[in-house]
């Protein structure tokens, strides 16, 4: 009799505990409230494909599929799955999110999977793994997001074989048709604060060691033009620096990939480097300077080297979409109103057109 009484009391206690956990879980993570808050605070629309599924064995879990979108199309997915689960003890909530594809500001992200734990008492979300494919590239990140008074995040991980041209094009940041650039990184670290976009960029700090490949796309006609320019330049030595830089790019960095190595430091929203090197056998291009993320402006230098000797210097300025790459100390060149000392513009207008202008000067 005492045993039956004990079992009965134990069952009541278990029922009360389960009911309490269910009540806390269902109210703390009421789906309608979450959807309403997302719409109100972030203008994100969530449309459920079906009613959420509850499970109570071996733990409480909450599973639903939805379509997400917002009017600015910053983030969207036709079908994304959310699984929230809570063991029958005092512990963080397990979070799993997955989708075959989603779009972030036009960038297509495939095979997206995220798993982590959310500590609802102190508002900390530990992301143990976030993996996805971007084109032919792969990313794997870990993160800690603190939404308490600190409102900060820490991100670490690696990415492999990201095609920057494709990414910039989809994000509508730039369309570098001439330059093909693929990069990878291990042990990257980025931290910052989750605040408005202006101050978000200013709060960013970290480091991104990179390696990859780069080559410059040229035509047979341009390669022939450079060969002719090298002969012509003996009679026009004032254009020697521009000729050398064009020759370096076409003869040494076009058609086949060159090796890219270096370290990018992020300091208060500036991406800085002092040792970003592009190498092809004994020829090098060294990049020093910074890119301001918020203002979208370059302030950097290019050094063209042969046998470790600097043969030409150029300044990179302007924005990412249409940067200027101008030869340094090209005084004689700048005196010629019809001659443009911007390397990018020379290729844009055509090397043959540039040679024709030189021939007119000679005559």
N, C-alpha and C positions, 0 to 999 in steps of 0.2 A: 504493500500500500504506500509506504514511504517512497519507494522507488518510482511508482506511477506519479505521485505528487511532485517529486523532483523533476521527472521528465516533463510533466505538464508546465511547471514553472519555467524550466529551461526553454521550452518551445515558445512560451509567451515572451521571454526575454529576447530570444532570437528574432521573433516576429517584430517586436518593438524596435530592435536595432536595425533590421532590414527596412522597416517602414520609415525610420528616421533618415537612414542613408538615402532611400529613394526620394523622400521629401526634400532633403537638402540638394540632392543632385538635380531633381526635376525643376526646382525653383531657382537654384543658382544658375542652371544652364537651360532655362526655359527657352525653347527654340524660337518661339514667336517673339520674345523679348530681344534675343540676339539678332534676329533678322531686322527687327524694328530699329535697334541701335545702329546696325550697320548702315541702314538706309538713311538714318538721321545724321550720323556723324561722318560717314564716309561716302555717302551717295552710292552705295553698293546695293544692287537688287539681287535677292536670292529667291529663286523659284524652285520649289521642291518638285521632284519627279514623282515621288510617292510618299506615303505617310512614313514617318520615322519608325524604325524597328527597335523595340526594347528587348533585352535579354537579361536574365538574372542568374544564369549558371554558366561558368563557375564564378562570375562577377557581374556587376551591373554594367551593361553596355548600351550605347545609344548610337544607332547607325542610320545615316540618311544620305541620299544622293540629290544633287541640286544643280541648277544652272545659275552661274553668277555673272554679273555684268554691271557696268555703270555708264552713265551718259557720256563720259569723257573717254570711254574705252581704255582706261588705264589697266584694267584687269578683267579678263573674261574667260569663261570656260563653259562649254555646252553640257558637260557631265563631270562633276567632281564629287568624290565620295569622302564623307567624314565619319570617323568612328571614334567615339569617346567612351572610355571605360574606367570604372572605379572598383578596385578590389574591396572586399569586405573588411577593411581596416583603415586606419588613419594613414593615408598616403596620397601622393599627387595623382591627378587624373591623367591617364594615358591618352594621347592624342595621335591619331593616324589620319593623314589626308593624302589622297591619291587621285590622279587623273591622267588619261592618255595624252591630253594636250590642253594647254591654256595659253592665253596671249597676254603679254605685259607691254602695253603701249605699242602694240604692233609686232613685238618680238614673239615668235612662236617657240614655246617651250614644250617638249614632249617627255613622256614617261616620268612625270613629276611625282615624287613620293617624299612624304615628310612624316617623321615619327618623333615624338618627344613626350615630355611630362610637364603638366601645368600645375603649379602650386598656387591654388586660388586664394590662400590666406595672405601671402605676401606678393601676389601678382607677378610671379616669375615663371617664365616659359623656357624650359631647357629643350632645345632642339638637338636630339642626338644625331640625327642624320637627315639631310635634305639633299636628294639626288635628282638629277634631271639631265635630259639631252637638249642641247641647243645646236641645231644643225648636225654636223658631224662631231661636235664636241660634247664633252661630259663634265658636269660639275658635281662636286661632293662637298657639302658644307656642314659645319656644326655651329650652333649659336646659343647665346643666352640673352633673353629679352626681359628686361626688368621694367614693368609698367607701374611701379610704385612711384614715390616722389623722385627717385633718381631718373626714371624714364630713359634708360640707356640700353644699348645693345653691344654685344661682342660677337664677332663673326670670325671663324677660322675655317681652314680647309684647303681644297685644291681644285683646279680645273685643268682640262686637257684638250688640246687641239681646237680651241675656239677660233672661228673664222671671223676676225674683227670686221672685215668689209661687209659681210652678210649681216652681222649684228647691227652695225651703224646704219646700214641701209634700211633695215626693218624698223629701227627706232627713229628713223628720219633725222639722224644726227649728221650724216655725211654720206656721200656716194663716191668713194675713192675708186674710180674705174681703172686708174693706172697702177695702183699699189695693191698687191696681194699680201696679206699679213695674217699669219696664224700663230697663236701663242698658247703656252701652257704655264702653269704655276703650281708650286708645292709650298705648303706651310705659309700661306698668306694669312694676314691678321688685319682686321678692320674693326674699329669701334667708333661709336658716336652716340648721339642722343636722338630720340624719337620725338621730334618737334616739327614745326612748320618747315616747308621746303627750303626757304631761304636760310634759316639757321641750321637746318639739318646738314647741308653741305659744309657749312663753317665748322660743324662739330666733328667732321670726319677726320680720323687719324689712323695710321697703320702702315703696313708694308706689303708689297707684292713682288716677290722675286719671280722673274719671268725668263723663259726661253722659248724659242720658236723659229719660224722661218719667214723670210720676206723676199719677194722679187718684184721687179718693176716691169710692167707690160709695155713692150715697144714693138714697132713694126719693122719689117725689112727695109722699108724706105727710110725710116729714121736712122737705122744703123748705118745705111749707106751715107746719109746726110752727115752723120757724125764723123765718119771717115774723111769725107770731103772737107768738113769744117776744120779738122786737125791739120790738114794741108794748108788751108786758107789762112789759119790763124798766125802763121809765121809772118805774114805781111800786115797783120793787124794785131800786134802784141797787146794793145790796150784791152782787148777782149779775151785775154788768155785765161783769166780766172773763171769766167763763165763757161768758156770752152772746156776747161778741165773738169768742171763739175758735171757738165752734160756728158762728157766722155766717160767719166767714172760711172755714172748711173747707167748709161746705155751699154757700155762694154763690160762692166764688171758686176752689175746687179740686175740685169734683165735676162729673162728667159729661163734661168735656173735659180732655185732658192738659195738665199744666203742665210747664215746662222744669226739669230737675234738672242742676245743675253743681257742681263742687267737687273737692276733693282729699282722699283718704283716706290718712293716714300710718299705717303699721304699725310700732309700737315695742315690742319685747319682748313680743309677743303681744297688745297693745292696738291696736284700730283707732281712730285719733283723727282728729278734724276740727275746724277752726275756721271754715271757710267753705263749708259745704255749703248750697246755696241752692236753694229751690224757688220758681220765679217764674211768675206768671200776670198779664200786663200790669203794673199798678202794685202788685200785692199780692205779698207775699213771706213765706215761712217760712224762717228761718235755723236751722241746727242746729249746735250746738257741744258738744264733749264726747268721750266714748270708749265703746267696747264691748270688754269683756274676753272674749276668745275662750274661754279655758280655763274660766273661772268662769261664762260665759254671763250676764253682767250688764251693764246699761247704767248709765252715769253721765253724763247729757247734759242739755242744755236746748234747748227750742224757743222761738223768738222770732217772734211773729206781727207783721208789719209792714204798714202802709198809708202810702203816700207816704214811704217810708224811715223812718217813725216807729214805734217799738215800741208796740204797743197792748196786748199780752198776753205774759206769759212763762209757760212751763210746764216742769216737770222730768220727764225720762224716766228711769225706774228699773225694776228688775226684770229678768226674762229675756226672751229673744227671743220665746218662745212666747206669753207673756202680760205684756207690759210695762205699767207704770203711767205715765200722762201727766197729771200733776196741776198745776193752776193755782198759780202762785207768789203769795204775799202775799194769799191769799184768806181773810183772818182771819174776816171776817163769815160767809163761806161755811162755813168749818171749824167754826164754832160751831153750825151747824145739823146735828144728828145725822142727819136724814132726807135731807139733800142731799149727794150725792157729787160732789166736785170733780175726779174723774178723767174726762177727756174721753172716753177709750175706753169707760169703763163707762156714761157717759151714753148713748152710741150703742148700747151693748149692751143696756141696760135699756129704751131707747126714749125719744126726745125727748118724745113725748106724755106718757109717764109722769113725766118730769122736770117738764114744765109743770104737770101735775096737782099735784105736790108743792108747786110754787111758789104755785099758786092756794090750796092749803090753808093755806100760811103766811100769805098775804094775808088770809084769812078768820079 
